[in-house]
Structure formats: C-alpha cells, structure tokens
Amino acid sequence: MIGNGDITAPQDALRMFEETACDAVIIGRGALGNPWIFQNTAHFLKTGELLPDPTITTRMQTAKRHFDLAMKLKGAELAMLQMRKQLAWYMKGLPGAAKRRSEINSCKTAEEVLSLLT
Ligand SMILES: Cc1cc2nc3c(=O)[nH]c(=O)nc-3n(C[C@H](O)[C@H](O)[C@H](O)COP(=O)(O)O)c2cc1C
C-alpha cells in the first residue's frame, strides 16, 4: 500500500507511515521546485535528522540545470514557456520572487531567462 497526498515535508512522510502503516509514500506537488525533498525525506526517516534547506545559490543552480535540460529536450522556445511555472516554484519564498517571476515571464530569449536565475 502506498500513501499519497499532501506530503510537503519529511515529517509529513513519517506521519503518513505511522498513521496508515503504508509500505511506501509518493510525493507529488511537494517536489515542485524542491527536488531535494526526496533525499531529505529519506535522510529524516533513516536518522530523524532534518537537513538544512538548500541555499539560494543551490536552488538557482538547480533551476538553471533544469531549464537547460528542458531546452535540450524540447527546444528553447517550448522550454521557455513550459518552465515558467517550474522556475517560479524554485524561487517560491525567496526575497523578490514575485518581481523576478514577472521579469522571467516577459523574457524573449533563453539567455535573458538564464541571466535572471541568480
Ligand atoms: C507534476 C505531477 C505529475 C504527476 N503525474 C502523475 C502521473 O503520471 N500519474 C498519476 O497517477 N499521478 C500523477 N500525479 C499525481 C500524484 O501522484 C499525486 O497523486 C497527487 O499529486 C497528490 O499528491 P501530492 O499532494 O503529493 O501532490 C502527478 C502529480 C504531479 C504534481
């Protein structure tokens, strides 16, 4: 049995295991802009220790890599459109995120987008 729904932090996964006695959990929306949630959750379940949040630099480097891979897969034009939401999730909660999001949404080229992911 797999537990699923509203796991957005490692502690949610532990609660799901404890309350439902499930064999595994799925994390969906909680991974958007936060791919670290998988290793952090695995680490927490194993050791009880919460790892620190990724730094802004790590978040932006990961967003850039994600964007780069999307461009290789889909081409720059489509990747730029499809990645808007993803990039917004990577920036969620950071200072100035709303302004940066709107700047990204008005970019015309991939280079412009990349230059804003700092
Ligand atoms: C980006 C994304 C992709 C998903 N793709 C699938 C899928 O291919 N098949 C599926 O059955 N559910 C899919 N789901 C649904 C999730 O497995 C999950 O049931 C749902 O998001 C609720 O869990 P959450 O609260 O952790 O998001 C997807 C969810 C997200 C956010």
The ligand as an SDF file (V2000), in Angstrom:
LIG
                    3D

 31 33  0  0  0  0  0  0  0  0999 V2000
    3.9030   17.0670  -11.6390 C   0  0  0  0  0  0  0  0  0  0  0  0
    2.9760   15.9430  -11.2510 C   0  0  0  0  0  0  0  0  0  0  0  0
    2.8730   14.8600  -12.0790 C   0  0  0  0  0  0  0  0  0  0  0  0
    2.0210   13.7970  -11.7670 C   0  0  0  0  0  0  0  0  0  0  0  0
    1.9330   12.7290  -12.6080 N   0  0  0  0  0  0  0  0  0  0  0  0
    1.1210   11.7010  -12.3020 C   0  0  0  0  0  0  0  0  0  0  0  0
    1.0380   10.5580  -13.1540 C   0  0  0  0  0  0  0  0  0  0  0  0
    1.6810   10.4840  -14.2030 O   0  0  0  0  0  0  0  0  0  0  0  0
    0.2010    9.5570  -12.8140 N   0  0  0  0  0  0  0  0  0  0  0  0
   -0.5490    9.5950  -11.6570 C   0  0  0  0  0  0  0  0  0  0  0  0
   -1.2960    8.6450  -11.3920 O   0  0  0  0  0  0  0  0  0  0  0  0
   -0.4840   10.6570  -10.8350 N   0  0  0  0  0  0  0  0  0  0  0  0
    0.3290   11.7040  -11.1170 C   0  0  0  0  0  0  0  0  0  0  0  0
    0.3800   12.7870  -10.2790 N   0  0  0  0  0  0  0  0  0  0  0  0
   -0.4690   12.8070   -9.0830 C   0  0  0  0  0  0  0  0  0  0  0  0
    0.3580   12.4370   -7.8490 C   0  0  0  0  0  0  0  0  0  0  0  0
    0.8690   11.1440   -7.9540 O   0  0  0  0  0  0  0  0  0  0  0  0
   -0.4690   12.5310   -6.5660 C   0  0  0  0  0  0  0  0  0  0  0  0
   -1.4900   11.5590   -6.5640 O   0  0  0  0  0  0  0  0  0  0  0  0
   -1.1190   13.8830   -6.3540 C   0  0  0  0  0  0  0  0  0  0  0  0
   -0.2900   14.9330   -6.8090 O   0  0  0  0  0  0  0  0  0  0  0  0
   -1.4240   14.0860   -4.8520 C   0  0  0  0  0  0  0  0  0  0  0  0
   -0.2240   14.0270   -4.0770 O   0  0  0  0  0  0  0  0  0  0  0  0
    0.5420   15.3520   -3.6140 P   0  0  0  0  0  0  0  0  0  0  0  0
   -0.3300   16.0110   -2.5690 O   0  0  0  0  0  0  0  0  0  0  0  0
    1.8540   14.8490   -3.0290 O   0  0  0  0  0  0  0  0  0  0  0  0
    0.7220   16.2090   -4.8050 O   0  0  0  0  0  0  0  0  0  0  0  0
    1.2370   13.8400  -10.5780 C   0  0  0  0  0  0  0  0  0  0  0  0
    1.3450   14.9510   -9.7510 C   0  0  0  0  0  0  0  0  0  0  0  0
    2.1970   15.9870  -10.0720 C   0  0  0  0  0  0  0  0  0  0  0  0
    2.3040   17.1820   -9.1450 C   0  0  0  0  0  0  0  0  0  0  0  0
  1  2  1  0
  2  3  1  0
  2 30  2  0
  3  4  2  0
  4  5  1  0
  4 28  1  0
  5  6  2  0
  6  7  1  0
  6 13  1  0
  7  8  2  0
  7  9  1  0
  9 10  1  0
 10 11  2  0
 10 12  1  0
 12 13  2  0
 13 14  1  0
 14 15  1  0
 14 28  1  0
 15 16  1  0
 16 17  1  0
 16 18  1  0
 18 19  1  0
 18 20  1  0
 20 21  1  0
 20 22  1  0
 22 23  1  0
 23 24  1  0
 24 25  2  0
 24 26  1  0
 24 27  1  0
 28 29  2  0
 29 30  1  0
 30 31  1  0
M  END
$$$$
